[in-house]
Amino acid sequence: MSDLFLRVLTSVEPEQDAPPADRVISGAPKFTTWNHEERDGLYCGIWESTPGHWRISYDEWEFCHILSGHSIITNADGTEYELKSGDSFILRPGFTGSWKVIETTRKEYVIRT
């Protein structure tokens, strides 16, 4: 096994999904995910969402880097974090709030469970 893993986006079969209906606040967001790696509690790839607004709750660590689009994450106390291309952030276990996609957003992610 090589220590370097390189995968081109077009070589990964995308998965289609959406937030559970009971979490949707507005709109009809649709997700596309290109999972590049899933092993030993580590998940990484690219995720994209169309506009919409839904509640989020995290049980794991997630590092994100926004590649394109415009989103707003709001935490439980109402603080808003505006996210655009080039922004990076970490969502920690226990984070609750909402994710609002204003303009279709694409991010790279690394999740550790």
N, C-alpha and C positions, 0 to 999 in steps of 0.2 A: 504494500500500500504506500502511495506517495504521501509526503508531508504537505504537498501543495494540491489544493483542490481548485480547479478552474472549470467553470461551467458557463456556457453561453445561454442567455435567457431563452433563446429560441429552441434550445435543446431540452427544455423543461416543459412538461405538460401542465398548463394552468388549471387550477381548481377554482370553481365558481361557488360563491356562498353569499350569505347576507346575515345581518345580525338577527337574533331571535325576535320574533314579532313583538313580544312583551317588553323588549328593550328599546324599540324604535320610538323616538319622540316626534320626528317629522320626516317627511320624504319617504323614499323607497331605495335606500342605499344598496348597492350591489358590490360585492368584493371579488377581486381576482387575485389569486395568490400563486406565485411561482416558488415552491419550496425547493431550495437547493441542497439542504442538508438536514437530516433528522437522525440524531443518534446520541446516546448517552445523556439525554436530557437537554440537548442543544438543538435548536431549530433556527435556521436562517434562510433568508431569501428576499423576495420582493413582494410587496402587497400593494394593491390599488383599490380605491373606493370611489364610487360615484357620489354625487352630493346627497346629503341626508344628515340626520342627527339621531344619535342613540346613546344610551347609558352604557358605561364601561366599568368593569371591576377586574382588577388584576390579582392573580395568585402567584405570579412569576415575575422575574426580572425581564424587561425588554429594553434593548437599546434600539433607537430608531434614527434614521437619517432621511430627511425629506428630499426626494429627488425632483418632484414637481408638484404643483397644485397649491391649494390654500385650505388650511383647516384651523379649527379652534378647539383646543382641549380645555375643559373647565373642570376644576377639582371640586370636591364636596363642599368647600367653603365659598365657592363662587368665583374664585380667581381664574381668569381666562389667560390662556397661553396661545398666542397666535403663531401658527407654524407655516413657513413658506420654504421654497427651494433653498437648500443649503443648511437648514436648521437641523441640529441633532439634539436628542434628549433621552432620558432614561425614565421609564415608568417602573416603579418599585412595587413589590408585593404589598397588597393592602390599598393601593390607589383605587379610588372610586370617583366617578364623575361622569362626564359625557364627552363624546367626540362629535364634532360638527364639521362635515366636509362642505366647504363653500364652493370650491372648484375641485374637480376630480384630482385626488391626491395619490401620489405614488411614493412609497418609502422602502428603504432597505431596512431589514430588521434582523436582530439576533435575540433569541429568547432562551433563557436558562431556567429550567424548572427545578 
